[in-house]
Amino acid sequence: MLTPKQGRWLRKSHKWLTLFLGAQLLIWLISGLYMVLMDIDYIHGDHLVDDSQLTLEGKLASISPEAILSRYPEATKLELLPTALGPVYKLNLAGKPLYFSGQDGEPLEPLSQQAAMKVAARLSPGNLSGASAELLTESAPAEVGGRHLPLWQINLNDAFDSRLYISASSGELVTKRHDFWRLFDVMWMLHIMDYDTREDVHNPLLTGFSLLALLTALSGALLLLIAFKRGEEEAA
């Protein structure tokens, strides 16, 4: 059993730890609850596209991979990408991507606005009469990052600011975003306490607060045990 002095120190420590961690514990609770309650497929924006339009069938590619590689034997990687305009070969040459039509093997021209809207119309199950397209070449929103530039940003102009991002080089659907995803992203940032990249779940801030939260829980459990012990002794 702790001495009275040790008991006072423990209660005081538990109180200040609880006060210090209270806001973050509430944030963990709210953010975790949101992420658990939301359907992850909805968050990913699966309702915004018809995935059947992206089904990749080998028979749709009239040009074989060997035919493409025979032109560029120094290539390091070759992929066949599914797009709403048909299969596309992506070839890595000297660290740079090249794109070829899987139907005739010709190099792809950059996607025009009309072609980008055509891709969006094929992918989206909804009405795109109010949609607009913007070409992003130098910078992109944080929600998609700049590694995929150039991109066509298709604004669906709905109640949730839904957007499709389509590669201007290949016609490939890069990602989908909407307000519920953006809120999820904020909740994830708050939950893992990575306010920069929102990716590092092993950052020192999260580790430190987690250890303090564990210490708070253990001190509370010890105080509860002492209270029960004291109650039994008084009852005896």
C-alpha positions, 0 to 999 in steps of 0.5 A: 500500500502506498503511503499518504504522501505517495498517494497524494503525489499519484493523484496529483500526477494523474490529475495533471496528466489527464488535464494535459492529455484531455484534448488529444484524447478527445481528438483521438476519440472523435477522429477514430469514431469518424473513421470507424463509422464511415464506409471506406469504399465511400471514402475512396470515392467508389460511388463516383465511378463505374469500375466496369469501364476500367476492366482490363482484358488482354484481348482489347490490346491489339498490340503485344508487349513484345512488339512495344519492347522490340522498339525500345529494348533498353526499356526497364519496365512495361505496364498495361494500364486500364483506361476508359479510352482503351488499354494503354502501355506505359513504358519506362525509358531512362527514368521517364514514362512513355505511353502507347496505345494498346490498340495501334501501338502509336505514342499517345498525344496529351489528352485534350479537354474534350477527350478528358471530359469524354473519359469522365463521362464514361467513368461517371455513372451520374450526369456531367452536364454541370461538370468542368475540366481544368488542366494542372501542369505546374502544381496540384492540390495537396489532396492528389500531390504533384507526382502525377502531373500533368492532370485533368481535374474534372470538377463534378460541381455537386454538393460535395465538391467531387472531383476526378483526376485523370492523367493528361499523359495516359488517360488513366484515372489517378484518383477521386476526391470529395468532401467526406474524403477531405474530412477523413484526411483531416481526421487521419492527420489529427489521429496520427498527429502528423501535421505535415505529410499525414503519413508517418504513424511512427512520428515522435509526437504520436509516440510521446503522447501515446506513452503519456496516455498509457501512463495516465491509464495505468496511474488511474487504474492504480488509484482505482485499485487503491480506492477498492482496497481502502473500501475493503479495509474500511468495511472490515 
